[in-house]
């Protein structure tokens, strides 16, 4: 059974640090086991890659990477070191691709982590529109490894919970995309469906209080 996370969500508390993170990891893998070493390496590389990048709210971007892994562990009960490593690295190719091409992910972390990160990374290339690019991305998610949506929905939940500094139009776009493209899959596969719905409802209330009605 997935472990319940006491409210408020612990992964939103900035008291989270390396020690609290690895206290969780070491519940399912011993500190010097290959799996723990893999997660420690992913933690370090993600932290280094995003060292100079901040989110719109002002916190380090790495807080998001760590939060996605915490959601995966705390809400979904994931205890597979390769999946936890992929959660930490899920944005590294999309946002740091010059330094971190997908080939480097495979060389450093193995084929399975590479396949998860590749599935979660927005495709590049000559798309005629944002809509065409998103269709390609959604097809890529559906074709990805079986754990892909565990990480995608962990990522989307954290983004919905922490997107208040984004432009309102972008927030509505995220809400609409989640409702249209992701909630049906979340319900069908029983992956964070209730949590995503609650996060959407809270975000809608905040936007309507700000006088921003959806399109």
N, C-alpha and C positions, 0 to 999 in steps of 0.2 A: 504493500500500500504506500502511495506517495506520502511523504511527511507533510503535515499541515504547517503553514507558516503563520506565526502569530501576527495579528495586526498591530501597528501598521506594517506593511511589507518590509521585512528586514533588509532586503536588497536595495531599498531606497534610502536607507540610513547611511550617511556618509561615515559612520563609525566603522563600517565594513573595511577590513584591511586584509593584508596577506595572511595574517595569523588566523583570522576568523574564517577566511575562505578555505585554507588548507585544513582547518579543524574539521570542516565538512568532508573534504576529499579523503582525509585519513580515516573517516568512518567506514569507507568501503575499499580502500587500498592502502597497504602499509607504506610508510614514508619512503622507503628505499626500493620499493617495487618499481619495475619498469613503467607501469601505468602512472604512478605518482610522479616519476621523473618526467614523463611525457607532459603531464598537466603543468608541472612546474616550469618546463621549458616554454610551453604555450603561453603561460601567464607572463613570463619575463619578456618574450618576444612581442606579445601584444602591447604590453605596457611601454616597451621601448619604441615600438612603431608609432604609437599614438601620443608619445610624450609631449609633443608641441601642439597637439590639436585639442581644442575645447569644444564642447557642445554649446548650443545657443543660450542655455541657462547659465553658462559660465564654468561648469565643472569639467574636469578632465574627461576626454572622450573615453578613456579606459574604464571609467566608472560604468559606462554602458556595457562594454564588453564583459566586465566582471558580473554585472547585474544579470545579463542574459544567461550566463553560466549558473548563477545562483538560482534563478527561476527554474532552470532545467533540473538542478539538483533538489531544490526545496519544494517546488510545486509539482514536478513531474517524477520525482524520485529517481532520476537518472544517476546511475553509478558506473557507467562505462567510461573509462578514462579518455578514450578516443573521441567520444561524443562531447565530453566536457571540454576537451582541448579544442574541438571544432567550434564550440560555443564561444570560447575566448577569442578565437581567430576569425569569427564569421564575417567581419567587415574588412579584414586586412588586405585582401586582394582588391576589393572594390574601392577602398579609400587610400591604399598605400601601394598600388600596383606597380609603380616604377621600382620601388624597393623590394616589394613582395609579390612577384608574379606567381601564378599558380604552381609553376614548376618548382619554385623554391619551397612552397608549402609541402609539396610531395616529398622533396628531398629531405626536408627537416623532420616531417611528422608522419610520413607514410601515405599510402594510397587511400586508405579509408577516410582519414581526416581531409585529405585533398579533395575527395569526391564530395564530401559534405560542404566544404568551403566553396567549391566551384558551383554547386547547386544553389547556394545562398547568395552568390555574387551576381549583381545586376549585369546582364549581357551588354557588351559593347559592340559597336559596328554601325553600319549605315541604316538605321531605322528611319522610316519616313515620318514617324510621329511618336510622341510619348506613349500613346495607346498601343501602337505596334510593338514597341519595346516591352511594355508591361505584359502584353499577351505572350511574347517570347519568354519573359521571365517566369510567368505563371506555368507555362508548359515545362520549363526547365525544373521548377520546383516539383511538379507532379512526376517528372521522370527521375528525380533524384533518389538517393538512398532512403530507406524506410524511415530513418530518423530525421529527415529533412524538415518535416513540418513540426516536429517537437521543438526544433531550434528556431524555425521561422516564427512560430506563434509565441515563443518565449521572447524573441526580439520584438515582435509587434506589440505584445502586452507592455513591455517596458517603454517602448516609444509612445504608446497611447497614454501611459501614466506620467510621462515626463515631457510632453510636447508643448507645454503652455507657452514657451517662448517663441515657438514657430509662428509664422504669419497665419492668421485665422483661416485663410483660404486653403493653405496647406494642411491644416488640421482637419478641415471638413473633407478634403480629398482623402486623407488617411482613413477617416471614419467611413466614408462611402466605399472605399476599396475594401476595407475590412468586412463591412456588412455584406457586400456583393460577392467578393471572391474568396474570403477566408472563413467567415462564420459557418457557411454550410459544411466545409471540410472539417472545421473544428468540432462541429456537432456530430458529424458522421463518424469521426475517429476518436471522439471523446478526449480532445486535447485542448484544455484551457478555455472551453466554450463559455462557461459561466463567467470566468474572470475577464475574458475579452468583452462580453456583453456588458458587464458592470463597468469596465473602463470606458467603453463607448458612451454609456449613459452618463457617467460622470463628466466626460469631456463635452458632451452635448449641453449639459446643464451649465457648465462654465462658459461655454461660448454664447449661449442664449442670455445668460446674465450679463455678458459683455455686449449684448445687443447685436450679435452676429448670427443671423439665421442661416441655415444651410441652403444651398442652391436647390 
